Amino acid sequence: MPVTADQIREALRRVIDPELGKDLVTLGMIKDIKIDGGRLQLGVELTTPGCPMKDRIAADIDREVKKVDGVKEIAIDWSARVRETPRLSNALPGVKNAIAVGAGKGGVGKSTIAVLTAYGLAREGAKVGLLDADVYGPSIPKMLGLESQKPTAHGERILPVEAHGLRVISMAFFVEPERAVVWRGPMASGALQQFIRQVDWGELDYLIIDLPPGTGDIPLTLAQTIPLTGAVIVCTPQEVALLDAVKALRMYQQLNIDILGIVENMSYFRAPDTGQEYDLFGRGGAKKAAERVGVPFLGEIPINIAIRIAGDQGNPAANFEKTDEATRAAILSYVRTLAGQVSVHNMSADRPVELKIT
């Protein structure tokens, strides 16, 4: 008997997205079914270009579909469409997700994580913007090699600086180098609102927002201005950093901002000559804290000289090209895990399913 589309569809209902917890058909991820004798061609649409479960989904498709009598060969055409945060488009037209990167205290590498997040998502194929909302201590332009750049204007809209596949805005673009920004809270909050409302971000899958450390006016203004997708909390392993990180986490929860997860930065040091790992600040504290407060743990980023050099030289690509294999894998794992958490956040219970069957 020839293979039918109904048989394939039923087989695909047994393939569960590991993160979203529903089958591919119900989630609307199967976009095309083509049958040519014993050869099957599927169109599968992922919820992010950096899907961390792509290989597992492919293996599960292969296993379940080959249970159908007559299927000899399976080819998958992958695509991706990032799902959007509900109501965000009303506040930021064209922006699907806005992710705050925050920390309870300074010195934990929050801006480094923001750059790794933004560039990593862009490297996976997403359209990404990076908003440096650390008004008093903007460092993103330095880390991207953009100190001499200035945004342009189109009518009453500010056009972000574009570099490294990112669209970038920072207070550092508007003040002289080494000049301190001495503003009271309302002025800083006003600047942030301008960055959000008057910048022409265009079409973005993700807008990464690097916040100042602590629990001050800027996070409050951000929460009141746009419906954020969620927040990423950055901390280092030692207890004093974790105490402040949990305070920041509780602040976001108090503001009704979902916590996408905690990432442990400077988690360990791997000696380049011996490969031995040293836990300079302890290790695993962020994971334990995440488990204790009931939020996802996004991963561990080690101390690595190449990451420091990449930031100093304004070359974010070096984080992926000049780090050792283990560090690169840790960064990619973090970026993809975060992308997966965004998909979990955004996927509604029921989505319309449109299949083309030929």
N, C-alpha and C positions, 0 to 999 in steps of 0.2 A: 504494500500500500504506500502511496506517496506521502511524504511528510506534509502536515498541514500547519497553518499558522496558529490554529487553536492549540495544537500540541506544544508548539514552541512557547506560546504565551503561558501555558500552564506550567511548563518546566521552569520558565523564568520567574514565576511566582514563588518558586522554592529558593530563589537566590535572594538572600537578605543583605541589605547594606549594613555592614557591621556597626557603623556609627549611628545611622538614622533609625535602625531597628525595624524597617519595613522592607517589603520586597520591591524589586526594581520596577515592576509593572505598576504597582500602586503609587510609587513615587514619581511616575512619569519619566523615568530615566531611559526607557526603551523607546527610541524614536523611529526605528525602521526595522522591518523584518523582510528579508528577501530570501526566497527559497529557489534553488536551482538544482533539482534532483537531490543528491545527498549533500550538496553544499549549502551552507547557511551563512548569510551575511547579516550582521546585526549592527544597528546604529545605537550606541549607548552614550547618553549625555550625563557627564559627571556634574556634581554641584560646585566644583572648584577645579581650576587647572592643576592645582597642587594636591589632588586627592590622595590622602595617605593610604587608602585601601584599594587602590586601582588594581594592583597585582592580585590581591585576594579575591576581588570581585571577578576578575578575568578567570581565575582558576575555578571559582564556584560556577560561573556560567558554563565553562567547558565541561565540568563534571555533570551538571544537571541536564544540560541540553543533549549530551551524548547518550543519555539514558533513553532518548526518543529513538525508536527503531527507524533506521534509514538515514540518520544523520552521520555523515562520515567526516565532514570538515566544517570548521567554524572560523569565520573571520569577523573581527570586531572593528568597526569604525568609531573611534573615540572622539567625542567632542566635550565641551564644558560650557556651562552657563552658570555664573555665580548668582545665587538667589539673593534677593534684596531684603533688607530689614524693613518691616512694615512701617509706614508713615514717614520714613526718612526722606523719601523723594519729595514730600511736601516742603520740607525745610531745606533740603539740598538737592535740587533737581539734577538728575543724572548720576548721583552718587548712590551706590547700592548698599554700602556698609561703611560705618564710621567706628573705628576701633581706637579707644584711648589706651595709651601705654603709660602707666603710672607707677609710683613707688612711694613708700612711706618716708624715705630719707634719701638724701643725696649720696653720690659716690658709689651707687650699686650698678652703674652701667646702663641706666634706663635709656639714654639716647642711643647708645650702641645697639641695644635690643630693638629700638624703634627703627634704626637704619637696617639692621639685619632682617626685620620683619618686612619692611616696605620693599627693599631690594629683592629679598627672597621670593616674595609673592610675585613681583614683576618678572623675575627670572623664570618662574613657573608658567608665565604666560598671561598673568592678570594685568589689568589697567589699574595703576596705583598712584595715589597722591600722598604726600607727606607734609603735614602741618606741624611746624615747630611752635608749639604753644607755650614753651618755656620762655615767657616774655623777658624775664630778668636775666636769664643765663642761656641765651640761644646758642646752640653748638652744632646744629644740623648742617648749616652751610659749610663749616669747616670740615665736617666729616664726609661731605660730598664734593669737596673741592670747588665750592661756589662762592667763596668770599668776595670775589670781584663782580659778581653778577647782580643785576637789578631787575625786578619785575617790570613789565610794561603794562600799559593801560589800553583798554578797548572801550571807548565811551566812558561809562561810569564803573566799569568792571576792571578789576586787577587780573592780569594774566600771570599765572605762576611761572617760575623759572623751570625749564624742562632740562633734565640731565639724567643720565644713567637709566633711562626708561621711566623716570619718576617726574611728577609735577610737584614742585616744592614752594612753600611759602614760609618765611621766618621773619621775626622782628629784626634779625641781624641784617636783612636786606635794606632796612630803613633807617639805621643809625650808623654813625661812624665807628670804625673798628676801635675796640678798647674803650668805647664810651659806655658808661654805666647807664642803665635805664632806671631812673629814680622816680617811680610812680607809686601813687597810692592804689589800693585795690580796684576802685571803680575805673580808673584809667586803663589798667591792665585788662580788666574784663571787657572794656569797650574795644580795645585793640583786638582781642580774641573774637568778638562778635563781628568786627569788620573782616577779619580773615575768613570767617565762616560764610558770611552773607554777601560780601562784596567781591570775593574771588571767583573767577570763572573757572571752576574745576573741570568742566566738561564731563564726559562719560567716564566714571570710575567704578571699578569693582570694589575697591577698598580705599578708604581714606584713613591713613594711620596718623594719629594725633599724639605727639610727644608732649606730655604734660610736665609742669614743674613738680618737683618732689613735694610730698606733704599733702595736707588736707585744707588748702586755702581757697581763695576766691575763684581761681581759674577752673578747677574741676566743678565747682558749683555752677559757675556761669555756663560751662559747657553742657552740663546736665539739663540746665534750664533752657538752652538754646535749640538743641537738636535731640531727637530720640536716638541715642547711641545704640549700636549693635551690642556693645559690651566693653569691658575693660580687661586688660592684661596687667597683672601685678608682677613687677620685677623685684627680686630680692637676692641677697647673697646668703650663704648657709648659716652664718653665725646668729646666735640667739638675739642679739640686740637689733640686728637688721630685720629679723622675722617679727619681732614685736611691733616695729613700726609698719611693716608690710601688712600685717593683719589689721592694724588700725586703718590704713588706707583702704583695704578691702572692705571693712565694715562701713567706711564712709560711702563708698560707691553703692553698696547695698542699701544704705539709708536713703540714697538719692534714687533708688529704684533702677540702678544700672546693673545689668547682669554681669557676672564675673565669668569671662571666657576661660580664665585659668591663671595659674601662677607659674612663672619660669624662674629657675635658679641660675643666676649668672655668676661667673667666676667660681663655678662649682668645684673644680679641681684643676690641678696642673699636671700635664703629662710631659716628662722630661724628653726633649727631642733626641737626646743621644742614647738613652736607655729604654725609653717607652714606659718607665715606671711612673705611676700616678701618685700625686701627693695631695692630700686634702688640707690645703693651707688654711681654710676658714671653717673646717668641718665639711660635712657633705650630707646631703639628704634631708636637711632641715626643711627646705621648701616643700618637698614631697610630703613629709609628715604633717606640715602645716596645712597643706591642701586637703589631705585626707581628714584632718581634724575638723576643718570648717566646711567640708563637703563641696569643694570646687575642683575642677579638673587640674591635673598637674601636666604642664605642657612640655617639660623637658629640662635638661641640664646643658648649659653652655660653659665650656671650660675656659680657664685663663689661657690665652694663646698670644704669643708675641705678634704673629701675623695679623690678628684682629686689631691690636693696638696700632701697628704700623698702617694698616688700611685706613683707620680713622684719622690718624695724623696726616696721611698723604691724600686724604679725600678720594679714596679709590675703593668703593664698596664691593666691586667685583672681586677684589683680592681676597675678601673673606671666603669666597667660594673657590678661588683658583690657586691661592698661594698658602692656604692652610693645609694641614695634614689630613689624610683621609678620614680619620676618626672625628676630628673637629668639624670637618665639612658635613659628615653624616649627622652629627649632633645638631648642627644649625638647620639642615634640611628637615630633620625629624621634627624639630620645634616648629618651623614654618608650616609644614604640612599638617601637623597636629592642630595648630591654631586654625588653619583653614577649615579643617574638619569640624572644629567646634563652632565656627561661624555657620557652617551648613546645618549642623544640628540645631542651632539657635533659630535659623530662618525657615526651616522646612515646616510647612503646615501639615496638619493631619491628613487632609485630603487635597489632592491636586488633580486637575483634569488630565486625562491620558489621551494622547493623540498618536495613533500608530499609523504608519504607512505600510501596507502589506502588499507585496507584489510576488 
